[in-house]
Amino acid sequence: MIQRLVIALAALTGPLPKAGVIVVAALAALVLLTPDRRARALAMLGALLLSPVLLLAEIWRSPQLGIVHRHPLEAAVGAVFAVGVLVAAAAVMYRRPGLLAPLAVLALPFRVPIESGGTTANLLVPLYFVVAAAALAWIYGALRAEQTQDEEGWLPALGGTDLGGWAERLLAAYVVLYAVQATYSTDFIKALQNMVFFYVPFALLYRLLRELPWTTRVLRVCLLATAALAVVFSFVGFYEYATKTILLNPKLVIQNDLHTYFTVNSFFFDPDIFGRYLAIVMILLAVDLIYNRPRREQSAVTVVLAILWACLVLTLSRSSLGALLVGMAVLAALRWKPSRALVVAAVVVLIGALAVVASPRTFGLNQGINGVSSGRGGLVSGGLSLFADRPVWGFGSGSFSTEYVRHHRHTASSLSDSHTIAVTIAAEQGLIGEVVYAAFVLVAIAALVRRARGDPVRSAIAAAFVALMFHTLLYADFLEDPTTWVLLAVGLALAHAPVVVTADRDERAVSAPWGPAVARS
């Protein structure tokens, strides 16, 4: 039996994985769009089964699977044990689906380095486990034709032709387009990894979160869990800075040895990813200070913000600082008149410009654009030259690094991954992908911002989403970051104000997570 499985997986190598990527992308799109519960359950199940098969087929002959070839029986036993643990977790999630939200929030930041296809990827293994368990629980209930309607259960799918519905359609279109354009990519394995490690599991996570009843209690628990994690990560960063010790990133150790400054990354593998996480949490907390909340509560939030801000500075992530400013500007525009927010933003930009002019060496201005952007200026110009070579369809999904190195062999820099997501999409997917990407971003932002004025929770989520989108223009990870999917799912769920059925009356969870729920009849 085991030998037959080995032969079957080996036979899947070749052109079949390319067709499989399109199929699994179509299943993810079906999960995002179909209102039929049984059809979505079958699509979820197909995506859960097909994704690991595609990955195993592509890396079956790689060195990291050598132990599986040498000890197939032990590998099979380990796989059965893992599936058993997953099924047990799914049984718990089936009884308490409300656990998904806090567990997903707790798992979001944690990455595990795993070698795949000759490269090491930092994968969100804990989050994958949570998503798989919740998906299995949802599938079991859907196939049994159950429709849970208590406060802890799943709500009916919310579709429609509004902005939120169009955002979901464009998101599904982008996922499918990415898979289609992976078929002619010069780095298919990278596209495959992005699909099975990010797009497919995050699509499932999005749909599950989209159907949760986001009550005041659930929102409060998620916010407190996120803030607590951010504080813990910050103190780890302080420890790194005090001891000049980096925990997880050997490359960052070398960089710190070569420079007079010291950059912290806490439990994250990249200071910019750590900085982005801190900036998003700060935006979600800062909304508490601009609405009428108890003084004791605002004092506690101020202390937490001070801790996160101090650690954010130690990351030296200029892209994260810029994202924080953009998010705060959106918060201010949704709380007060936009004209006032623009005036304050202009003053902040002017002060920053004066600081750069006063000390150009501090900001690398004396080294030109590459000095200011830590070498990213060259990546942008190189990416635009790739786009000029194939402006319509690009070089294929996931191919940026491969094509950049091939076209710029004379470049001395070791950087090859694009740090501007719009340029990455232009080079890899051409105008076809760029148009779908731009449409999705604009429609998603419009859907989150629409009617959010005066609503603390929706304002905070919209501001965080805009800040994250801004960060992707200066760094990377658009749909590869689960935070994008989580913010969009929660924001659109609250935009539709899902009804929570209680014993007394229907309530809509639209108020701040720090205060009592506001009922809307």
Phi, psi and omega in degrees: 000313181295319180297322178295321178296319178299314180296320180296317180294320179297326181289342182281349179289157182110220184285340184298320178303327179294318175293324179296324178297320178295318181296314183292328175293320177295322176296318177298320178296321178296321176300320182288329194249325189287135177275349182281123186294317182292320178297319179292322178298317179294322177295318177300313181297318178297319179294320179296323182278320187284325184302307179294329178296316179298317180295314180297322180297323183283327184252017187300325182264009181283157183299327185292345176260012179300323180295329177292320179293323183281329183228068184296324181294314179297321179296320179295319178297317178297321179295319179296319179297316180298318178295322178298317177297320180296317179296320178298317177295323178296324178297320177294317181293330179295320179282328182229072181297341177296347177289341184302313186300304180295323179294320178296318179298318179292328183274344186309315188278343194272121181241146180239126179288123180225133179278131181211126178064030178087357178234160179259124180245141177268102190256149182272063186302313178301321179292322177301319180296316179297315181296315181296317180296315180295321179295317178298319178297316180294318180299316181300315179293321181292319180290338174274005178062036177266148175228091181291135182228016174276178187295333183267357189263188180273145175264161176300152180299138180254107177250203177136176182253014180281188182298322178299318178296321178291325176299318179294321179296316180293324177296314177297320179297321180294319180298314180294317179299320179300319180293317180297317182283352173286339185293335178247016181288147174279357176223068184298324182298324177294317178296319178298316178299316178300323182290310186277334180271335188235295191297313183291307180297326180287330174296319176296316179299317179302311183295321179294316179292326181297332184261000177285146172282107184276080179283168178302320181295317180295317179298318181296315180299316181296319180295315180296319179297317180295315180297319179297317178299316182298321178295315179299314179299323180294318179293327173296319176297320177298321178297316178301316183292321182291323183261357183053047182235130175256132189276318195235350189239099179299325179297323179292328175300315180295317180297318179295328178290333183271350184238162178282338179268168181230128183250136181256154178224357179054227180273004179268157182269359184213129179301326180290323176292319176297315179297321178296318179299314179297318181297317180297315180296320179297321178295317180297327180278326186297335180300334180297331185277342184256004173241162183286099179236161179303144184298320180298320179295317179293327177295317179296318179297322179298319178297315180297316179299322179297319179296313181294322179296317180300318180287325177300320177298322181290341176287340183055031181269100180292328177295324179289322177296319177296319178297321178298317179297318180296316179298318178295323178295320178294318176303313181296320181293328179276346180263319181239192179291136181303328181298322178293319179297322179294321178297313179297318179297320179297320178296317179297316179297320180296317178298318178297318179297319178296322178295320179294317179295321182292327182222073185295327181294327180299325184257008178074015183294331180291348180259009179082194183299320180296326178292318180294321187258014180055044177088000185281340178299319178294324178295321179295312180296322177294321178294322178293327177291325174297318178299321180294330179290321179225078189287339187270304187246352175072187183266000178108149183300136176078008189264002190302308184299315180299313182288326179296315179295320182293324183271345184229054181294337181282349183288129182281338184294144177277353180286135176219345177277130180295142178247021175222108191297326179295322178290321177302312181295321179298318181287320184277322189239358176066197180298329181301308180288325183295321180295315180295317178300310182297319180297316180298313182300314183294316181292320179297316179296317179298320180294323181284325183279329185303124178061023178272348181299129180088351178257109185302315184293309181296324177296316181296316181293318179297316180296318179296320180295316179297319178298319179295318178299321177296320180297324180293339177284343181247349181227263183189191173061087176269278176274357176281351178260120181296338179300325177303312182291321182293312180299319180294319181296312181293318181298316180289326177297317179288330177297327176275354180048066182301139182282134174254115183279120178238177182291332186267305184199170177278135177234153177244128183278090184233356184270177178295145181290353181265354183233180180290155180293148178253123182276138173235125180271000000 
